[in-house]
Amino acid sequence: MLLLKAKFLEVKELPAREPFPPSSLITVLSGTETFTLIAPQDLASQIGHIEEFEDIELSLKVRDVNLSQYGAKGRAYRLSVKSLVGGGS
């Protein structure tokens, strides 16, 4: 598990599209970088009340990406949101 402390920017709902279930896109600002992360659909209702630029903490799921299947070398990771840990006070 990885914790991300960031400023909340926005959340958008994504409809289901085979083979993917409905989900949410959460955009946050960490330092000078913005991240748009995929999250479970029910998370949108949990953070829908949070104001823009409010501090939040997200628990992230980290998965290794095998770059050799793309003809590349090195390490890469796919991050997705598991849950809201803190924020939205």
Sequence and secondary structure as in RCSB ss.txt:
>XXXX:A:sequence
MLLLKAKFLEVKELPAREPFPPSSLITVLSGTETFTLIAPQDLASQIGHIEEFEDIELSLKVRDVNLSQYGAKGR
AYRLSVKSLVGGGS
>XXXX:A:secstr
 EEEEEEEEEEEEE  BTTB  EEEEEEEETTEEEEEEEETHHHHHHTT  TT EEEEEEEEEEE GGGGT  S 
EEEEEEEEEEEE  
